[in-house]
Amino acid sequence: MLLLFAAHAACPTDAQHQARVQIDQAFAALGELDRPAFETSESELRATIPCFDRPIERTLAASVHQVTGIRAFGDERLAAAQASFAAARVAVPGIGLPDGLVPPGAPLHDAYAAIDVEHLQLVQAATPARASLYIDGERTLRYAPSLPHVVQVVTSDTTTSVWIPAGGELPPYATRKSPAAAVLLGLSAVCLGAAGGSQVLGVSLENRWKRDADFRVTHDDTWVNDRLDTYNAVSIGTLAAGIASAGVGVALAF
């Protein structure tokens, strides 16, 4: 609890403005070939992301990925650098590194363009319940797990913001139940009710045939047995359908 209060206390009044300042500082340090200053700005930038209290612009997301990608490239984590640069290019199509920041022909340019962003494999996240999901500034459920992302879960009164690396998991959030789950669970209840009703009818018919002499005169045992077989078949069939519907409904709901 103390750590939670401390984290909120450390957040700037306008975290997004602070992030842009840190990005500018990082690029300035890179231009001056001041690696310690660049790494400090990059670390501070990532520490600011959880403080974002509203959806960010896509340009800010792209700049975050550029800075983290340059840091990864400097640390010789080439795959991570390429993924970050691709994330920047997805967030803002056509965006390049700031003019004059990297000399022409430098290996960083090759890393920046290494991944074909037109053929990324996308997946769909679960639909949030009473919330919106923003990925790199865009309200969407589709994202590329192979890239890093700035992910935000936004409700009417809270915003959870995280940076996830390539291959990382989305932050936990409550998900909306599938409408099909409710339909299947309702169908299950109907089927189980029908199964029980068939059993009741069978028992009632059998008891009447045993106790009512007049009924036995007009309805022989063959007729009764045929009806009992029918009731049993209906009971078994609807019971099986009810159990199957319940199983699928529960699986969809949870």
Phi, psi and omega in degrees: 000318178297322179296323179296314178297322180295321180296317179294323181294331183278349183286136176289163180300317177237093186295325181292321175296318179299320179297320179294322176298315180296324177295314178300319180295322180295315180294323178296317179295323178295318179297331179267005181056035179262087186297315179302319180293321178298313182295325177296315180295320180295318179295318179295324179298313180294329178289338181279334186305315179298346180274351180299121185251014176202161180302139181271165174279155182293329178295324178292318178300317180298318180294322176301314181293326178296314182294313180294328178292319178295321177298315179296320179297317179295332178273006180064032172258077191297316182298318179294321179297313181299320179294319179296317180295321177296321178298321177297318182287334174285318181298317179228094182306134178086355182292139176241179176292152179307140182304134175077359184284322183238128182300145177304141179084356179292145181303336181299326179296320179296318179295325183296324184256011190294324186264132176281103184283352179280347184232037177284146176275120182256149173234166180248127178283160176294146180289124180292151174267122178056039180203168176238144179254124177245129179239113183055042175086358180249133176283109186198162173252351183262136180204166180257110180298339182282356181242155171285159181212152164264113185250134179229130174254114189245121174251186182294337183225001179221155173225122175256121183238130179219152169258127178244138179284172175303130182084359181282164181268148175294154176296150180292143176204156179291137182250154179283135179288146180290133175302329180296330180297316180295320180296314182293321178293324175294317177298322178300317180297319179296314181298316180294325176295320179295321178299314179295321179297320178296321178296318180297317179298319180296315180295319181296317179296317181297318179295320180295319181295325179286325189262336188254105182297319179299322180294324180290332179294318184270347182226107182282174185293332178295315179299316181295315181296322177300316180294319179296320177298319179297314179299318180295319180296316178297319181297314181294317182295313181290327177297315179297317179296321180295317180294318180296315179297319179297317180298313179293320180298318179295319180298318179290324183287331186237000000 
